[in-house]
């Protein structure tokens, strides 16, 4: 029915798919697509869609590593984007920024583009359904189910909602 070459190719593709699918069981608290619901500035003024919008994609690549892409835009046709790689080890993590457009997240948007890397480290604390990632630059990610609150050292607070996890299922 199938030649040995075809069987080998099917086996190889199956192994690759199983390996990639296996990574999805890790980082269940973080993985998937998130949408920005609102941003509160340091003075307490809150804005939401359509004045601000954003997408956060958390994609585990291995058991202890993930690519994270965050884009935020405002109604003034400006955008910030950051791409990072997170590496986990027990209750600690490190993260390396590979790309930043429009300045650092949590700061006023500017017209900069940086491909230089910013390295950070941090601590992970977990209690029941709550997981907190505290970064060395003062940024805090607080995950509770399908809700994510990001607090920056500038006083800006972003509230995110998970749309679906990496497997494509809807958030609960």
N, CA and C atoms as a LAMMPS dump frame, in Angstrom:
ITEM: TIMESTEP
0
ITEM: NUMBER OF ATOMS
516
ITEM: BOX BOUNDS ff ff ff
-5.0000000000000000e+02 5.0000000000000000e+02
-5.0000000000000000e+02 5.0000000000000000e+02
-5.0000000000000000e+02 5.0000000000000000e+02
ITEM: ATOMS id mol type element x y z
1 1 1 N 0.821 -1.182 0
2 1 2 C 0 0 0
3 1 3 C 0.874 1.258 0
4 2 1 N 1.751 1.406 1.013
5 2 2 C 2.678 2.536 1.051
6 2 3 C 4.097 2.006 0.898
7 3 1 N 4.94 2.759 0.228
8 3 2 C 6.344 2.373 0.12
9 3 3 C 7.035 2.631 1.45
10 4 1 N 8.215 2.054 1.6
11 4 2 C 8.976 2.258 2.839
12 4 3 C 9.292 3.736 3.052
13 5 1 N 9.588 4.453 1.973
14 5 2 C 9.866 5.886 2.085
15 5 3 C 8.659 6.663 2.567
16 6 1 N 7.486 6.321 2.052
17 6 2 C 6.252 6.99 2.473
18 6 3 C 5.951 6.689 3.929
19 7 1 N 6.128 5.42 4.331
20 7 2 C 5.906 5.052 5.74
21 7 3 C 6.86 5.818 6.656
22 8 1 N 8.108 5.917 6.226
23 8 2 C 9.093 6.644 7.024
24 8 3 C 8.736 8.113 7.168
25 9 1 N 8.277 8.712 6.07
26 9 2 C 7.873 10.116 6.104
27 9 3 C 6.672 10.322 7.017
28 10 1 N 5.689 9.43 6.934
29 10 2 C 4.514 9.517 7.806
30 10 3 C 4.927 9.375 9.263
31 11 1 N 5.83 8.433 9.558
32 11 2 C 6.309 8.238 10.929
33 11 3 C 7.04 9.481 11.426
34 12 1 N 7.902 10.045 10.587
35 12 2 C 8.646 11.247 10.968
36 12 3 C 7.709 12.418 11.239
37 13 1 N 6.744 12.645 10.349
38 13 2 C 5.787 13.735 10.552
39 13 3 C 4.95 13.514 11.806
40 14 1 N 4.569 12.279 12.072
41 14 2 C 3.802 11.972 13.288
42 14 3 C 4.614 12.283 14.534
43 15 1 N 5.904 11.933 14.515
44 15 2 C 6.76 12.207 15.674
45 15 3 C 6.912 13.707 15.894
46 16 1 N 7.082 14.464 14.811
47 16 2 C 7.209 15.92 14.926
48 16 3 C 5.934 16.515 15.503
49 17 1 N 4.785 16.086 14.993
50 17 2 C 3.512 16.599 15.502
51 17 3 C 3.312 16.242 16.966
52 18 1 N 3.659 15.034 17.357
53 18 2 C 3.524 14.64 18.759
54 18 3 C 4.451 15.45 19.645
55 19 1 N 5.675 15.709 19.159
56 19 2 C 6.614 16.509 19.945
57 19 3 C 6.084 17.922 20.137
58 20 1 N 5.579 18.544 19.077
59 20 2 C 5.037 19.9 19.18
60 20 3 C 3.79 19.923 20.048
61 21 1 N 2.937 18.941 19.895
62 21 2 C 1.706 18.89 20.685
63 21 3 C 2.017 18.679 22.151
64 22 1 N 3.104 17.968 22.438
65 22 2 C 3.475 17.701 23.822
66 22 3 C 3.797 18.989 24.564
67 23 1 N 4.368 19.988 23.874
68 23 2 C 4.733 21.254 24.519
69 23 3 C 3.505 22.031 24.977
70 24 1 N 2.335 21.744 24.397
71 24 2 C 1.147 22.512 24.757
72 24 3 C 0.632 22.188 26.144
73 25 1 N 1.06 21.067 26.725
74 25 2 C 0.563 20.735 28.058
75 25 3 C 1.26 21.551 29.141
76 26 1 N 2.342 22.202 28.8
77 26 2 C 3.074 23.011 29.758
78 26 3 C 2.613 24.463 29.694
79 27 1 N 2.82 25.183 30.763
80 27 2 C 2.506 26.606 30.838
81 27 3 C 1.031 26.871 30.57
82 28 1 N 0.184 25.988 31.052
83 28 2 C -1.262 26.099 30.812
84 28 3 C -1.823 27.415 31.341
85 29 1 N -1.238 27.96 32.405
86 29 2 C -1.728 29.214 32.982
87 29 3 C -1.492 30.397 32.06
88 30 1 N -0.477 30.314 31.2
89 30 2 C -0.059 31.454 30.392
90 30 3 C -0.422 31.336 28.921
91 31 1 N -0.335 30.141 28.387
92 31 2 C -0.353 29.934 26.935
93 31 3 C -1.645 30.411 26.275
94 32 1 N -1.513 30.794 25.004
95 32 2 C -2.687 31.148 24.226
96 32 3 C -2.717 32.597 23.79
97 33 1 N -3.896 33.009 23.333
98 33 2 C -4.132 34.367 22.835
99 33 3 C -4.909 35.162 23.87
100 34 1 N -4.395 36.336 24.188
101 34 2 C -5.011 37.234 25.159
102 34 3 C -5.341 38.543 24.459
103 35 1 N -6.423 39.191 24.861
104 35 2 C -6.783 40.494 24.299
105 35 3 C -6.824 41.536 25.415
106 36 1 N -6.335 42.73 25.109
107 36 2 C -6.304 43.814 26.09
108 36 3 C -7.711 44.367 26.273
109 37 1 N -8.201 44.338 27.501
110 37 2 C -9.538 44.861 27.798
111 37 3 C -9.498 46.322 28.217
112 38 1 N -8.483 46.698 29.027
113 38 2 C -8.403 48.089 29.481
114 38 3 C -6.996 48.408 29.963
115 39 1 N -6.71 49.71 30.024
116 39 2 C -5.447 50.207 30.574
117 39 3 C -5.77 51.363 31.503
118 40 1 N -5.195 51.311 32.703
119 40 2 C -5.339 52.401 33.664
120 40 3 C -3.972 53.066 33.785
121 41 1 N -3.932 54.401 33.572
122 41 2 C -2.649 55.088 33.681
123 41 3 C -2.316 55.36 35.147
124 42 1 N -1.15 55.923 35.388
125 42 2 C -0.681 56.148 36.762
126 42 3 C -1.577 57.107 37.531
127 43 1 N -2.324 57.961 36.832
128 43 2 C -3.228 58.907 37.488
129 43 3 C -4.603 58.289 37.749
130 44 1 N -4.818 57.049 37.324
131 44 2 C -6.08 56.366 37.583
132 44 3 C -7.1 56.462 36.469
133 45 1 N -6.757 57.147 35.371
134 45 2 C -7.683 57.268 34.232
135 45 3 C -7.657 55.963 33.434
136 46 1 N -8.836 55.387 33.184
137 46 2 C -8.918 54.103 32.484
138 46 3 C -9.449 54.289 31.069
139 47 1 N -8.797 53.622 30.111
140 47 2 C -9.267 53.614 28.729
141 47 3 C -9.46 52.168 28.286
142 48 1 N -10.336 51.989 27.316
143 48 2 C -10.582 50.647 26.787
144 48 3 C -10.838 50.764 25.288
145 49 1 N -11.149 49.653 24.674
146 49 2 C -11.416 49.616 23.252
147 49 3 C -12.599 50.528 22.917
148 50 1 N -12.56 51.374 21.932
149 50 2 C -11.641 51.429 20.802
150 50 3 C -10.442 52.353 20.997
151 51 1 N -10.301 52.979 22.172
152 51 2 C -9.187 53.906 22.39
153 51 3 C -7.851 53.201 22.552
154 52 1 N -7.876 51.928 22.917
155 52 2 C -6.664 51.123 23.026
156 52 3 C -7.039 49.679 22.733
157 53 1 N -6.126 48.976 22.095
158 53 2 C -6.345 47.553 21.846
159 53 3 C -4.996 46.851 21.892
160 54 1 N -5.038 45.564 22.138
161 54 2 C -3.795 44.819 22.201
162 54 3 C -4.022 43.326 22.135
163 55 1 N -2.97 42.635 21.728
164 55 2 C -2.972 41.177 21.666
165 55 3 C -1.677 40.685 22.288
166 56 1 N -1.782 39.657 23.118
167 56 2 C -0.628 38.989 23.705
168 56 3 C -0.724 37.527 23.292
169 57 1 N 0.33 37.016 22.656
170 57 2 C 0.393 35.607 22.245
171 57 3 C 1.485 34.929 23.054
172 58 1 N 1.106 33.916 23.833
173 58 2 C 2.063 33.146 24.644
174 58 3 C 2.136 31.762 24.031
175 59 1 N 3.287 31.432 23.448
176 59 2 C 3.431 30.188 22.709
177 59 3 C 4.568 29.352 23.29
178 60 1 N 4.258 28.302 24.076
179 60 2 C 5.315 27.427 24.594
180 60 3 C 6.009 26.689 23.449
181 61 1 N 7.331 26.683 23.469
182 61 2 C 8.09 25.941 22.465
183 61 3 C 8.651 24.652 23.04
184 62 1 N 8.908 24.636 24.342
185 62 2 C 9.341 23.433 25.054
186 62 3 C 8.703 23.474 26.437
187 63 1 N 9.027 22.485 27.246
188 63 2 C 8.496 22.428 28.609
189 63 3 C 8.88 23.663 29.412
190 64 1 N 10.078 24.198 29.175
191 64 2 C 10.56 25.305 30
192 64 3 C 10.868 26.579 29.218
193 65 1 N 10.323 26.711 28.009
194 65 2 C 10.596 27.91 27.223
195 65 3 C 9.357 28.314 26.422
196 66 1 N 9.216 29.631 26.202
197 66 2 C 8.077 30.145 25.43
198 66 3 C 8.471 31.415 24.692
199 67 1 N 7.82 31.631 23.557
200 67 2 C 7.907 32.899 22.836
201 67 3 C 6.663 33.696 23.19
202 68 1 N 6.854 34.981 23.508
203 68 2 C 5.737 35.846 23.88
204 68 3 C 5.811 37.108 23.019
205 69 1 N 4.715 37.388 22.324
206 69 2 C 4.613 38.581 21.494
207 69 3 C 3.477 39.439 22.023
208 70 1 N 3.764 40.715 22.293
209 70 2 C 2.753 41.653 22.784
210 70 3 C 2.705 42.836 21.828
211 71 1 N 1.501 43.172 21.352
212 71 2 C 1.304 44.38 20.55
213 71 3 C 0.167 45.184 21.158
214 72 1 N 0.381 46.481 21.276
215 72 2 C -0.621 47.399 21.824
216 72 3 C -0.692 48.603 20.896
217 73 1 N -1.91 49.008 20.536
218 73 2 C -2.077 50.194 19.696
219 73 3 C -3.149 51.09 20.294
220 74 1 N -3.041 52.379 19.967
221 74 2 C -4.009 53.356 20.454
222 74 3 C -4.76 53.954 19.275
223 75 1 N -5.803 54.699 19.581
224 75 2 C -6.607 55.302 18.515
225 75 3 C -5.828 56.363 17.745
226 76 1 N -4.677 56.766 18.255
227 76 2 C -3.869 57.772 17.568
228 76 3 C -2.943 57.139 16.531
229 77 1 N -3.256 55.902 16.141
230 77 2 C -2.494 55.18 15.13
231 77 3 C -1.039 54.997 15.526
232 78 1 N -0.819 54.664 16.769
233 78 2 C 0.514 54.352 17.248
234 78 3 C 0.521 52.918 17.749
235 79 1 N 1.716 52.338 17.826
236 79 2 C 1.814 50.943 18.209
237 79 3 C 3.083 50.677 19.003
238 80 1 N 2.975 49.739 19.938
239 80 2 C 4.133 49.19 20.624
240 80 3 C 4.105 47.686 20.412
241 81 1 N 5.271 47.099 20.189
242 81 2 C 5.362 45.649 20.038
243 81 3 C 6.643 45.166 20.695
244 82 1 N 6.549 44.044 21.379
245 82 2 C 7.706 43.42 22.011
246 82 3 C 7.629 41.923 21.781
247 83 1 N 8.759 41.334 21.407
248 83 2 C 8.855 39.883 21.275
249 83 3 C 9.909 39.416 22.262
250 84 1 N 9.547 38.455 23.114
251 84 2 C 10.445 37.953 24.151
252 84 3 C 10.489 36.436 24.141
253 85 1 N 11.576 35.903 24.666
254 85 2 C 11.686 34.472 24.938
255 85 3 C 11.788 34.321 26.451
256 86 1 N 10.882 33.533 27.025
257 86 2 C 10.897 33.228 28.454
258 86 3 C 11.479 31.837 28.652
259 87 1 N 12.344 31.692 29.669
260 87 2 C 12.895 30.395 30.046
261 87 3 C 12.629 30.19 31.525
262 88 1 N 12.021 29.048 31.867
263 88 2 C 11.619 28.75 33.241
264 88 3 C 12.537 27.714 33.869
265 89 1 N 12.797 27.881 35.162
266 89 2 C 13.576 26.918 35.93
267 89 3 C 13.058 26.944 37.362
268 90 1 N 12.237 25.966 37.709
269 90 2 C 11.653 25.929 39.052
270 90 3 C 10.771 27.137 39.291
271 91 1 N 11.074 27.893 40.354
272 91 2 C 10.291 29.084 40.704
273 91 3 C 10.921 30.379 40.205
274 92 1 N 11.816 30.268 39.233
275 92 2 C 12.447 31.453 38.656
276 92 3 C 12.3 31.416 37.136
277 93 1 N 12.543 32.557 36.524
278 93 2 C 12.532 32.63 35.069
279 93 3 C 13.51 33.696 34.613
280 94 1 N 13.898 33.601 33.362
281 94 2 C 14.652 34.664 32.704
282 94 3 C 13.927 34.957 31.401
283 95 1 N 14.094 36.174 30.925
284 95 2 C 13.444 36.553 29.675
285 95 3 C 14.357 37.49 28.904
286 96 1 N 14.357 37.323 27.609
287 96 2 C 15.214 38.087 26.719
288 96 3 C 14.339 38.731 25.652
289 97 1 N 14.405 40.057 25.53
290 97 2 C 13.661 40.756 24.472
291 97 3 C 14.477 40.697 23.189
292 98 1 N 13.861 40.26 22.121
293 98 2 C 14.534 40.205 20.827
294 98 3 C 14.153 41.372 19.931
295 99 1 N 12.998 41.985 20.199
296 99 2 C 12.517 43.077 19.364
297 99 3 C 11.625 43.989 20.185
298 100 1 N 11.818 45.299 20.036
299 100 2 C 10.944 46.285 20.674
300 100 3 C 10.68 47.404 19.679
301 101 1 N 9.401 47.682 19.456
302 101 2 C 8.996 48.768 18.561
303 101 3 C 8.114 49.714 19.359
304 102 1 N 8.381 51.009 19.275
305 102 2 C 7.546 51.998 19.949
306 102 3 C 7.882 52.198 21.408
307 103 1 N 9.059 51.771 21.837
308 103 2 C 9.46 51.936 23.232
309 103 3 C 9.052 50.763 24.095
310 104 1 N 9.403 50.85 25.368
311 104 2 C 9.094 49.784 26.314
312 104 3 C 7.61 49.763 26.63
313 105 1 N 7.052 48.574 26.802
314 105 2 C 5.655 48.463 27.209
315 105 3 C 5.483 49.113 28.574
316 106 1 N 4.378 49.782 28.773
317 106 2 C 4.121 50.45 30.043
318 106 3 C 4.719 51.84 30.127
319 107 1 N 5.277 52.334 29.022
320 107 2 C 5.803 53.698 28.955
321 107 3 C 5.106 54.401 27.792
322 108 1 N 5.175 55.742 27.734
323 108 2 C 4.564 56.433 26.592
324 108 3 C 5.148 55.928 25.27
325 109 1 N 4.299 55.826 24.267
326 109 2 C 4.73 55.326 22.962
327 109 3 C 5.644 56.345 22.306
328 110 1 N 6.772 55.873 21.756
329 110 2 C 7.663 56.739 21.004
330 110 3 C 8.007 56.063 19.679
331 111 1 N 8.758 56.738 18.866
332 111 2 C 9.036 56.256 17.512
333 111 3 C 10.346 55.483 17.44
334 112 1 N 10.621 54.643 18.407
335 112 2 C 11.881 53.908 18.394
336 112 3 C 11.679 52.478 17.916
337 113 1 N 12.756 51.936 17.42
338 113 2 C 12.805 50.537 17.006
339 113 3 C 14.117 49.985 17.519
340 114 1 N 14.061 48.957 18.329
341 114 2 C 15.278 48.365 18.87
342 114 3 C 15.278 46.874 18.613
343 115 1 N 16.407 46.381 18.132
344 115 2 C 16.557 44.943 18.012
345 115 3 C 17.561 44.431 19.034
346 116 1 N 18.105 45.359 19.844
347 116 2 C 19.007 44.928 20.905
348 116 3 C 18.19 44.221 21.98
349 117 1 N 18.842 43.363 22.7
350 117 2 C 18.098 42.542 23.652
351 117 3 C 18.178 43.097 25.067
352 118 1 N 17.056 43.01 25.761
353 118 2 C 16.968 43.39 27.165
354 118 3 C 16.746 42.107 27.953
355 119 1 N 17.673 41.793 28.845
356 119 2 C 17.562 40.569 29.642
357 119 3 C 16.997 40.898 31.017
358 120 1 N 16.032 40.108 31.447
359 120 2 C 15.433 40.249 32.774
360 120 3 C 15.381 38.881 33.436
361 121 1 N 15.197 38.899 34.732
362 121 2 C 14.974 37.66 35.474
363 121 3 C 13.779 37.896 36.381
364 122 1 N 13.357 36.851 37.071
365 122 2 C 12.224 37.044 37.953
366 122 3 C 11.86 35.82 38.753
367 123 1 N 10.832 35.994 39.572
368 123 2 C 10.333 34.957 40.47
369 123 3 C 8.91 34.581 40.085
370 124 1 N 8.563 33.317 40.323
371 124 2 C 7.212 32.819 40.082
372 124 3 C 6.624 32.402 41.42
373 125 1 N 5.436 32.896 41.72
374 125 2 C 4.713 32.479 42.92
375 125 3 C 3.359 31.952 42.489
376 126 1 N 2.96 30.837 43.074
377 126 2 C 1.701 30.201 42.706
378 126 3 C 0.909 29.869 43.956
379 127 1 N -0.375 30.222 43.929
380 127 2 C -1.274 29.913 45.041
381 127 3 C -2.656 29.657 44.466
382 128 1 N -3.127 28.431 44.606
383 128 2 C -4.409 28.016 44.031
384 128 3 C -4.426 28.338 42.536
385 129 1 N -5.377 29.113 42.062
386 129 2 C -5.495 29.43 40.631
387 129 3 C -4.709 30.681 40.258
388 130 1 N -4.008 31.282 41.202
389 130 2 C -3.291 32.544 40.985
390 130 3 C -1.802 32.268 40.784
391 131 1 N -1.248 32.776 39.676
392 131 2 C 0.181 32.656 39.401
393 131 3 C 0.719 34.056 39.134
394 132 1 N 1.804 34.415 39.823
395 132 2 C 2.384 35.755 39.696
396 132 3 C 3.828 35.639 39.204
397 133 1 N 4.137 36.346 38.12
398 133 2 C 5.499 36.454 37.609
399 133 3 C 5.982 37.866 37.907
400 134 1 N 6.975 37.99 38.78
401 134 2 C 7.529 39.29 39.147
402 134 3 C 8.871 39.455 38.444
403 135 1 N 8.95 40.431 37.539
404 135 2 C 10.151 40.682 36.748
405 135 3 C 11.111 41.597 37.505
406 136 1 N 12.4 41.493 37.197
407 136 2 C 13.422 42.299 37.87
408 136 3 C 13.299 43.789 37.557
409 137 1 N 12.567 44.176 36.51
410 137 2 C 12.381 45.599 36.201
411 137 3 C 11.14 46.185 36.873
412 138 1 N 10.466 45.398 37.723
413 138 2 C 9.291 45.88 38.441
414 138 3 C 7.964 45.508 37.811
415 139 1 N 7.97 44.96 36.606
416 139 2 C 6.734 44.528 35.95
417 139 3 C 6.224 43.253 36.611
418 140 1 N 4.906 43.197 36.848
419 140 2 C 4.288 42.031 37.49
420 140 3 C 3.156 41.522 36.61
421 141 1 N 3.207 40.223 36.271
422 141 2 C 2.118 39.544 35.562
423 141 3 C 1.363 38.723 36.596
424 142 1 N 0.049 38.937 36.713
425 142 2 C -0.776 38.154 37.635
426 142 3 C -1.855 37.426 36.831
427 143 1 N -1.724 36.102 36.764
428 143 2 C -2.662 35.258 36.033
429 143 3 C -3.644 34.64 37.014
430 144 1 N -4.947 34.808 36.759
431 144 2 C -5.992 34.128 37.529
432 144 3 C -6.995 33.599 36.507
433 145 1 N -6.904 32.309 36.212
434 145 2 C -7.786 31.716 35.211
435 145 3 C -7.608 32.381 33.861
436 146 1 N -8.688 32.913 33.3
437 146 2 C -8.659 33.549 31.983
438 146 3 C -8.417 35.051 32.075
439 147 1 N -7.965 35.543 33.238
440 147 2 C -7.685 36.965 33.437
441 147 3 C -6.192 37.167 33.696
442 148 1 N -5.636 38.211 33.126
443 148 2 C -4.243 38.586 33.334
444 148 3 C -4.199 40.072 33.641
445 149 1 N -3.532 40.423 34.733
446 149 2 C -3.297 41.825 35.075
447 149 3 C -1.796 42.059 35.024
448 150 1 N -1.376 43.044 34.234
449 150 2 C 0.036 43.401 34.131
450 150 3 C 0.2 44.783 34.741
451 151 1 N 1.053 44.881 35.77
452 151 2 C 1.329 46.15 36.437
453 151 3 C 2.777 46.527 36.15
454 152 1 N 2.983 47.728 35.609
455 152 2 C 4.317 48.213 35.277
456 152 3 C 4.814 49.133 36.387
457 153 1 N 6.138 49.29 36.479
458 153 2 C 6.705 50.156 37.52
459 153 3 C 6.29 51.61 37.334
460 154 1 N 5.823 51.981 36.147
461 154 2 C 5.36 53.343 35.877
462 154 3 C 3.982 53.612 36.472
463 155 1 N 3.325 52.567 36.998
464 155 2 C 1.987 52.719 37.557
465 155 3 C 0.879 52.351 36.584
466 156 1 N 1.22 52.082 35.335
467 156 2 C 0.227 51.654 34.344
468 156 3 C -0.204 50.227 34.653
469 157 1 N -1.52 49.97 34.542
470 157 2 C -2.07 48.634 34.789
471 157 3 C -2.887 48.219 33.568
472 158 1 N -2.491 47.096 32.956
473 158 2 C -3.217 46.54 31.817
474 158 3 C -4.011 45.326 32.27
475 159 1 N -5.249 45.221 31.807
476 159 2 C -6.096 44.058 32.101
477 159 3 C -6.37 43.319 30.797
478 160 1 N -6.037 42.024 30.801
479 160 2 C -6.148 41.17 29.628
480 160 3 C -7.135 40.04 29.898
481 161 1 N -7.723 39.517 28.825
482 161 2 C -8.609 38.356 28.92
483 161 3 C -8.157 37.328 27.883
484 162 1 N -8.07 36.062 28.323
485 162 2 C -7.658 35.011 27.392
486 162 3 C -8.819 34.671 26.466
487 163 1 N -8.535 34.7 25.165
488 163 2 C -9.536 34.336 24.164
489 163 3 C -9.569 32.831 23.956
490 164 1 N -8.384 32.234 23.847
491 164 2 C -8.282 30.786 23.655
492 164 3 C -6.872 30.363 24.039
493 165 1 N -6.752 29.081 24.405
494 165 2 C -5.404 28.615 24.714
495 165 3 C -4.74 28.148 23.421
496 166 1 N -3.508 27.698 23.544
497 166 2 C -2.724 27.35 22.366
498 166 3 C -3.355 26.217 21.571
499 167 1 N -4.129 25.368 22.221
500 167 2 C -4.767 24.261 21.513
501 167 3 C -5.991 24.729 20.739
502 168 1 N -6.344 26.019 20.874
503 168 2 C -7.47 26.564 20.135
504 168 3 C -8.792 26.472 20.866
505 169 1 N -8.761 25.977 22.104
506 169 2 C -10.012 25.88 22.848
507 169 3 C -10.305 27.203 23.528
508 170 1 N -11.558 27.49 23.728
509 170 2 C -11.947 28.742 24.365
510 170 3 C -11.578 28.736 25.835
511 171 1 N -11.278 29.899 26.354
512 171 2 C -10.953 30.044 27.774
513 171 3 C -12.184 29.76 28.612
514 172 1 N -11.946 29.291 29.834
515 172 2 C -13.056 28.993 30.749
516 172 3 C -13.296 30.149 31.678
